[in-house]
Amino acid sequence: MTPLILAGMALVFLSFAAVLTAAESAFNFLPRHDAEQAVLESRGPALKRILSDPVAHMRALRFWRIWFDTATAVAVTVLLYSVLENVWLAGMAATGIMALVGFVVVGVSPRQFGRVHSGALVRATAPLVSSLNAVLGPIPGWLVTLGSAVAPGAPADNESFFSEEEFREFVDRASESDVIEDNEAELIQSVFDFGDTLVRAVMVPRTDILCIDSGSSLHRAMSMFLRSGYSRIPVIGENTDHILGIVYLKDVAAVVHNLGPGEEPPVVDELARGVRYVPDSKPVSELLRELQKESTHVAIVIDEYGGTAGLVTLEDLIEEIVGEIVDEYDTESAEAVPLGDGSYRVSARMSIDDLGELFDLELDDDEVDTVGGLLAKALGRVPIVGSAVEVHGLALRADRLEGRRNRVSHIIAAAVPKSAVPDDTDLEDQLDEAAPIQQGVPREQAE
């Protein structure tokens, strides 16, 4: 008779453990919309009590699940001991049986069932979960406090949510397991990084801002719009630090289109709109909300001294989340183009980390982030076409100029054979010899 009672107890305890496991999975993966729908369809107050204090109820649910798991193991062990009459054999057999049964019946199947049928299962088990929480009262909270005292410095207990670090790791693992696509994982990670990014990291630097001088004609402005592909251009006074306004392509096109024969067009100053200023230390997430609220697409970035640091557009902010956006007027070119002899033509804006990956090198510099900055730092002066230097085992040579300011846009990079890498003294001598050439502006004169 006793073995039958023990077997029945084991089955009851195992059933409760499976139900509570499924309920815990259902509550953890229940979407907010489904939770609201479940409250509307629920006839009793139990679900409302659970959702009003989910942490306490999840603690109680987890406690009872562990208790029923343990009770099942004890019942199976006593049952086997009464049959085998050998404590060691009974213990080993119970361990093996509970490992298999617990993994399948409690560990895997109920969790999957809870995820698939979360809404229905939440409504069905809400009275049971509420009752189990009422039986325990504050005991689970005391146990959590005791556990926190044993492990000081651990994150605050919140079973219902992941921390940001845990969620990032979860996304990485899901991507590696092909549960989600790589581009989806990158999009999720970029959303987390978005809140930590400052405006200075995404702005167009002041040296690359296309401006139009105050007093310029609308025909000149239209010509700049058409040649650059931009739709908004700042109007400046004496220099880039003195920005008078922003002129819009649509405004200029409307006025030029409505001009009568022989009518003198106004200057750009009359069409310039107000300027939206933003500090370079502002988080991009805050700026995006502000630009959306104000229906503004461009802002001028100022540094701590009040000078113009750069320009940022709504597109720049969105690209931080979704990646590079290329329209019909953008010229998209590869950051690195192999030249066939082991060298690459790279963009001056390429990061030094990406450059290191091309040549399997660890490039680390606390002062510069781009290849162009690395070249300028090594030279100690502004590079021109033909400027060359060897740094970190790489030979860098300025290759092309672009833009109104004729800045170096592309650089030829090649690995230097170890036997050909000069020591620091030889490199300094080479730079000193090259100094007169670097100071000359026209390359033809230098040659």
C-alpha positions as CSV (number, residue, x, y, z in Angstrom):
1,M,0.0,0.0,0.0
2,T,2.8,2.4,0.9
3,P,4.5,2.2,-2.6
4,L,1.2,3.1,-4.2
5,I,0.7,6.1,-2.0
6,L,4.3,7.2,-2.7
7,A,3.8,6.8,-6.5
8,G,0.6,8.8,-6.3
9,M,2.3,11.5,-4.3
10,A,5.2,11.6,-6.8
11,L,2.8,12.0,-9.8
12,V,0.8,14.8,-8.0
13,F,3.9,16.7,-7.1
14,L,5.3,16.2,-10.6
15,S,2.1,17.5,-12.1
16,F,2.1,20.6,-9.9
17,A,5.7,21.3,-10.8
18,A,4.9,21.0,-14.5
19,V,1.9,23.3,-14.2
20,L,3.8,25.9,-12.2
21,T,6.7,25.8,-14.7
22,A,4.3,26.4,-17.6
23,A,2.7,29.2,-15.7
24,E,6.0,30.9,-14.9
25,S,7.0,30.7,-18.6
26,A,3.6,32.1,-19.6
27,F,3.8,35.0,-17.2
28,N,7.4,35.9,-18.3
29,F,6.6,35.8,-22.0
30,L,3.1,37.3,-21.9
31,P,3.0,40.4,-24.2
32,R,1.5,43.6,-22.8
33,H,-1.4,43.6,-25.2
34,D,-2.2,39.9,-24.4
35,A,-2.0,40.8,-20.6
36,E,-4.6,43.6,-21.0
37,Q,-6.8,41.3,-23.0
38,A,-6.5,38.6,-20.4
39,V,-7.5,41.0,-17.6
40,L,-10.6,41.9,-19.7
41,E,-11.6,38.3,-20.2
42,S,-10.8,37.2,-16.7
43,R,-13.8,36.8,-14.4
44,G,-12.0,37.0,-11.1
45,P,-9.7,39.5,-9.4
46,A,-6.8,37.1,-9.2
47,L,-5.1,38.2,-12.4
48,K,-5.4,41.8,-11.6
49,R,-3.7,41.2,-8.2
50,I,-0.9,39.4,-10.0
51,L,-0.3,42.1,-12.6
52,S,-0.4,44.8,-9.9
53,D,2.5,43.1,-8.0
54,P,4.2,40.7,-10.5
55,V,7.5,40.5,-8.7
56,A,6.1,39.1,-5.5
57,H,3.9,36.6,-7.3
58,M,6.7,35.4,-9.5
59,R,8.9,34.9,-6.4
60,A,6.1,32.8,-4.8
61,L,5.6,30.9,-8.1
62,R,9.3,30.1,-8.3
63,F,9.5,29.0,-4.7
64,W,6.5,26.6,-5.0
65,R,7.9,25.2,-8.3
66,I,11.2,24.4,-6.6
67,W,9.3,22.9,-3.6
68,F,7.3,20.6,-5.8
69,D,10.4,19.5,-7.7
70,T,12.1,18.6,-4.5
71,A,9.0,16.9,-3.1
72,T,8.8,14.8,-6.3
73,A,12.4,13.7,-5.9
74,V,12.0,12.8,-2.3
75,A,8.8,10.8,-3.0
76,V,10.6,8.9,-5.8
77,T,13.6,8.2,-3.7
78,V,11.5,6.8,-0.8
79,L,9.5,4.7,-3.2
80,L,12.6,3.2,-4.7
81,Y,14.1,2.6,-1.3
82,S,11.0,0.7,-0.2
83,V,11.2,-1.5,-3.3
84,L,15.0,-2.0,-3.5
85,E,15.8,-1.9,0.2
86,N,19.2,-0.4,-0.6
87,V,19.8,3.2,0.1
88,W,22.6,3.6,-2.5
89,L,20.8,1.9,-5.3
90,A,17.6,3.8,-4.5
91,G,19.5,7.1,-4.5
92,M,21.3,6.5,-7.8
93,A,18.1,5.2,-9.5
94,A,16.1,8.2,-8.2
95,T,18.8,10.6,-9.4
96,G,18.7,9.2,-12.9
97,I,14.9,9.0,-13.1
98,M,14.4,12.5,-11.9
99,A,17.1,13.9,-14.2
100,L,15.3,12.4,-17.2
101,V,11.7,13.0,-16.1
102,G,12.5,16.5,-14.7
103,F,14.2,17.6,-17.9
104,V,11.4,16.5,-20.2
105,V,8.2,16.7,-18.1
106,V,9.2,19.8,-16.1
107,G,12.0,21.5,-17.8
108,V,11.3,21.5,-21.6
109,S,7.7,20.7,-22.5
110,P,5.9,22.9,-19.9
111,R,8.1,25.9,-20.8
112,Q,7.4,25.6,-24.5
113,F,3.7,25.1,-23.9
114,G,3.6,28.2,-21.7
115,R,5.2,30.3,-24.4
116,V,2.9,29.2,-27.1
117,H,-0.3,29.5,-25.0
118,S,0.6,32.3,-22.7
119,G,-2.7,34.1,-22.7
120,A,-4.9,31.1,-22.0
121,L,-2.5,29.6,-19.4
122,V,-2.3,32.9,-17.5
123,R,-6.0,33.2,-17.2
124,A,-6.3,29.5,-16.1
125,T,-3.5,29.5,-13.5
126,A,-4.1,33.0,-12.1
127,P,-6.2,31.8,-9.1
128,L,-3.7,29.1,-8.3
129,V,-0.7,31.5,-8.4
130,S,-2.6,34.1,-6.3
131,S,-3.5,31.5,-3.7
132,L,0.1,30.2,-3.5
133,N,1.4,33.7,-3.0
134,A,-1.2,34.3,-0.2
135,V,-0.1,31.1,1.6
136,L,3.6,32.1,1.6
137,G,3.0,35.8,2.4
138,P,6.3,37.7,2.8
139,I,8.5,34.5,3.1
140,P,9.8,34.7,-0.5
141,G,10.8,38.3,0.0
142,W,12.7,37.4,3.2
143,L,14.5,34.6,1.3
144,V,15.5,37.1,-1.5
145,T,16.8,39.5,1.1
146,L,18.8,36.7,2.7
147,G,20.2,35.7,-0.8
148,S,21.1,39.3,-1.5
149,A,23.0,39.5,1.8
150,V,24.9,36.3,0.9
151,A,25.8,37.9,-2.5
152,P,26.4,41.6,-1.9
153,G,26.8,43.8,-4.9
154,A,24.5,41.7,-7.1
155,P,21.9,43.5,-9.3
156,A,18.6,44.3,-7.7
157,D,16.1,41.4,-7.8
158,N,13.6,41.7,-10.6
159,E,12.6,38.4,-12.1
160,S,10.2,39.9,-14.7
161,F,12.8,41.7,-16.8
162,F,16.3,41.4,-18.3
163,S,19.0,43.9,-17.6
164,E,20.4,45.7,-20.6
165,E,23.6,43.6,-20.5
166,E,21.6,40.4,-20.2
167,F,19.4,41.4,-23.1
168,R,22.4,42.3,-25.3
169,E,23.9,38.9,-24.6
170,F,20.6,37.3,-25.3
171,V,20.4,39.0,-28.7
172,D,24.0,38.0,-29.5
173,R,23.3,34.4,-28.7
174,A,20.1,34.4,-30.7
175,S,22.0,35.8,-33.7
176,E,24.7,33.2,-33.4
177,S,22.0,30.4,-33.2
178,D,20.3,31.8,-36.3
179,V,17.1,32.5,-34.3
180,I,17.2,36.1,-35.7
181,E,19.0,37.5,-38.7
182,D,22.3,39.3,-38.2
183,N,20.9,42.6,-39.5
184,E,18.0,42.3,-37.0
185,A,20.5,41.8,-34.2
186,E,22.5,44.8,-35.4
187,L,19.3,46.9,-35.4
188,I,18.5,45.9,-31.9
189,Q,22.0,46.6,-30.6
190,S,22.0,50.0,-32.4
191,V,18.9,51.0,-30.5
192,F,20.7,50.4,-27.2
193,D,23.8,52.3,-28.4
194,F,21.6,55.2,-29.7
195,G,20.8,56.4,-26.2
196,D,24.6,56.5,-25.3
197,T,25.7,58.3,-28.5
198,L,26.4,62.1,-28.4
199,V,25.7,64.5,-31.2
200,R,29.5,65.1,-31.7
201,A,29.8,61.5,-32.9
202,V,27.3,61.8,-35.7
203,M,27.6,65.4,-36.9
204,V,29.2,66.6,-40.1
205,P,32.3,68.5,-38.9
206,R,32.5,72.2,-39.7
207,T,35.3,71.7,-42.2
208,D,32.9,69.6,-44.3
209,I,29.9,72.0,-44.1
210,L,28.8,73.4,-47.4
211,C,27.9,77.1,-46.8
212,I,26.8,80.0,-48.9
213,D,27.9,83.6,-48.2
214,S,25.5,86.3,-47.1
215,G,24.3,88.4,-50.0
216,S,24.6,85.7,-52.6
217,S,22.0,85.5,-55.3
218,L,19.3,82.9,-55.5
219,H,20.8,81.7,-58.8
220,R,24.1,81.0,-57.1
221,A,22.2,79.2,-54.3
222,M,20.3,77.1,-56.9
223,S,23.6,76.2,-58.6
224,M,25.0,75.0,-55.2
225,F,21.9,73.0,-54.5
226,L,22.1,71.2,-57.9
227,R,25.8,70.5,-57.7
228,S,25.9,69.3,-54.1
229,G,22.6,67.4,-54.0
230,Y,21.8,69.0,-50.6
231,S,18.4,70.5,-49.8
232,R,19.4,72.8,-47.0
233,I,22.5,75.1,-46.9
234,P,23.6,77.4,-44.1
235,V,24.0,81.1,-44.8
236,I,27.2,82.5,-43.2
237,G,28.5,86.0,-42.6
238,E,32.2,86.5,-41.9
239,N,33.0,82.9,-41.3
240,T,31.4,79.6,-40.3
241,D,31.0,80.7,-36.7
242,H,28.7,83.4,-37.9
243,I,25.7,81.5,-39.3
244,L,22.8,83.8,-40.2
245,G,20.2,81.2,-41.2
246,I,19.4,78.1,-43.3
247,V,18.2,78.5,-46.8
248,Y,16.0,75.7,-48.2
249,L,15.9,74.4,-51.7
250,K,12.1,74.4,-51.9
251,D,12.0,78.1,-50.9
252,V,14.6,79.0,-53.5
253,A,13.0,77.0,-56.2
254,A,9.5,78.5,-55.5
255,V,10.9,82.1,-55.7
256,V,13.0,81.4,-58.8
257,H,10.1,79.8,-60.6
258,N,7.7,82.7,-59.9
259,L,10.2,85.4,-61.0
260,G,8.8,87.6,-63.8
261,P,10.8,88.7,-66.9
262,G,13.5,91.1,-65.8
263,E,12.6,90.9,-62.2
264,E,15.5,91.1,-59.8
265,P,15.6,88.1,-57.5
266,P,16.2,88.6,-53.7
267,V,19.3,87.5,-52.0
268,V,19.6,84.4,-49.9
269,D,19.4,86.3,-46.7
270,E,15.7,87.2,-47.3
271,L,14.8,83.5,-47.6
272,A,17.0,82.1,-44.8
273,R,15.1,80.5,-42.0
274,G,16.0,80.5,-38.3
275,V,18.8,78.4,-37.0
276,R,18.3,75.5,-34.5
277,Y,21.4,75.3,-32.3
278,V,22.4,72.2,-30.2
279,P,25.4,71.5,-28.0
280,D,27.8,68.8,-29.1
281,S,27.4,67.0,-25.8
282,K,23.7,66.4,-26.3
283,P,22.5,62.7,-26.6
284,V,21.2,62.0,-30.1
285,S,18.1,60.3,-28.6
286,E,17.0,63.6,-27.0
287,L,17.8,65.6,-30.1
288,L,15.8,63.2,-32.3
289,R,12.7,63.7,-30.1
290,E,13.2,67.5,-30.2
291,L,13.6,67.6,-34.0
292,Q,10.5,65.4,-34.4
293,K,8.5,67.7,-32.1
294,E,9.7,70.9,-33.8
295,S,9.4,69.5,-37.4
296,T,13.0,70.5,-38.0
297,H,15.4,68.5,-40.1
298,V,18.7,70.3,-39.5
299,A,20.6,71.8,-36.5
300,I,23.9,73.6,-36.1
301,V,26.2,72.0,-33.5
302,I,28.1,74.3,-31.2
303,D,31.1,73.5,-29.0
304,E,31.7,74.5,-25.4
305,Y,33.1,77.9,-26.5
306,G,30.0,78.8,-28.6
307,G,31.7,78.2,-31.9
308,T,30.3,76.1,-34.8
309,A,31.4,72.5,-34.3
310,G,29.4,71.0,-37.1
311,L,26.0,70.3,-38.6
312,V,23.6,67.4,-37.9
313,T,20.5,66.4,-39.8
314,L,17.5,64.2,-39.0
315,E,18.9,61.7,-41.5
316,D,22.2,61.5,-39.6
317,L,20.3,60.6,-36.4
318,I,18.2,58.0,-38.1
319,E,21.2,56.4,-39.7
320,E,22.6,55.7,-36.2
321,I,19.7,53.2,-35.9
322,V,19.1,51.8,-39.4
323,G,22.5,52.2,-40.9
324,E,23.6,54.3,-43.9
325,I,20.8,55.7,-46.0
326,V,21.6,56.3,-49.7
327,D,19.3,58.2,-52.0
328,E,19.3,58.9,-55.7
329,Y,21.7,61.9,-55.3
330,D,24.2,60.2,-53.0
331,T,27.4,58.7,-54.4
332,E,28.1,55.5,-52.5
333,S,31.6,54.2,-52.8
334,A,33.4,51.4,-51.0
335,E,35.5,52.4,-48.0
336,A,38.3,50.1,-49.1
337,V,39.2,49.2,-52.7
338,P,41.9,46.6,-53.3
339,L,44.5,47.7,-55.8
340,G,45.8,44.2,-56.5
341,D,49.3,44.5,-55.1
342,G,48.4,44.1,-51.4
343,S,47.5,47.7,-51.0
344,Y,44.1,49.4,-50.6
345,R,42.6,52.7,-51.5
346,V,40.7,53.6,-48.3
347,S,38.5,56.5,-47.3
348,A,40.1,59.1,-45.1
349,R,37.1,58.7,-42.8
350,M,37.6,55.0,-42.3
351,S,38.1,54.0,-38.7
352,I,41.5,52.8,-37.7
353,D,39.9,49.7,-36.3
354,D,38.6,48.8,-39.8
355,L,42.0,49.6,-41.3
356,G,43.6,47.2,-38.8
357,E,41.1,44.4,-39.9
358,L,42.2,44.8,-43.5
359,F,45.8,44.0,-42.6
360,D,45.2,41.8,-39.5
361,L,46.8,44.4,-37.2
362,E,45.8,45.8,-33.8
363,L,45.7,49.5,-34.3
364,D,44.9,51.5,-31.2
365,D,45.3,55.3,-30.8
366,D,43.6,57.4,-28.1
367,E,44.0,60.7,-30.0
368,V,42.6,59.9,-33.5
369,D,39.8,57.6,-34.8
370,T,40.1,57.8,-38.6
371,V,42.8,56.9,-41.1
372,G,43.0,60.6,-42.2
373,G,43.6,61.6,-38.6
374,L,46.3,58.9,-38.2
375,L,48.1,60.2,-41.3
376,A,47.9,63.8,-40.1
377,K,49.1,62.9,-36.6
378,A,52.1,61.0,-38.0
379,L,53.0,63.8,-40.3
380,G,52.5,66.5,-37.7
381,R,50.9,68.7,-40.3
382,V,48.0,68.9,-42.7
383,P,48.5,66.3,-45.4
384,I,48.4,67.0,-49.2
385,V,48.4,64.7,-52.1
386,G,51.6,62.7,-52.1
387,S,52.1,63.0,-48.3
388,A,53.5,59.7,-47.1
389,V,54.4,58.1,-43.8
390,E,55.0,54.7,-42.2
391,V,53.2,54.0,-38.9
392,H,52.2,50.9,-37.0
393,G,53.7,48.7,-39.8
394,L,51.6,50.4,-42.5
395,A,52.6,52.8,-45.3
396,L,50.1,55.5,-45.8
397,R,50.0,57.9,-48.7
398,A,47.5,60.7,-49.4
399,D,45.9,59.9,-52.8
400,R,43.0,62.2,-53.6
401,L,41.5,65.6,-52.8
402,E,37.7,66.3,-52.7
403,G,35.4,69.0,-51.6
404,R,35.5,72.8,-51.7
405,R,38.3,72.8,-49.2
406,N,40.4,70.3,-51.1
407,R,40.8,68.0,-48.2
408,V,42.4,64.6,-48.5
409,S,39.5,62.1,-49.2
410,H,41.4,58.9,-50.0
411,I,44.6,57.3,-48.8
412,I,46.7,54.4,-50.2
413,A,47.5,51.9,-47.4
414,A,49.9,49.0,-47.7
415,A,51.6,46.7,-45.2
416,V,55.3,47.3,-44.8
417,P,57.5,44.2,-44.7
418,K,59.1,43.7,-41.3
419,S,62.6,43.9,-42.8
420,A,61.7,47.2,-44.4
421,V,60.2,48.8,-41.4
422,P,62.6,51.5,-40.2
423,D,63.3,52.2,-36.6
424,D,62.1,55.4,-35.0
425,T,65.3,57.3,-35.7
426,D,65.2,56.5,-39.4
427,L,61.6,57.4,-39.6
428,E,62.1,60.8,-38.0
429,D,64.9,61.5,-40.4
430,Q,62.7,60.7,-43.4
431,L,60.0,63.0,-42.0
432,D,62.5,65.8,-41.6
433,E,63.6,65.3,-45.2
434,A,60.0,65.4,-46.4
435,A,59.1,68.5,-44.4
436,P,60.0,71.1,-47.1
437,I,57.9,69.2,-49.6
438,Q,54.9,69.0,-47.2
439,Q,55.0,72.7,-46.6
440,G,54.7,73.5,-50.3
441,V,51.1,73.7,-51.4
442,P,51.2,72.8,-55.2
443,R,52.5,69.2,-55.6
444,E,54.0,70.1,-59.0
445,Q,56.2,72.7,-57.4
446,A,57.3,70.4,-54.7
447,E,58.4,67.8,-57.3
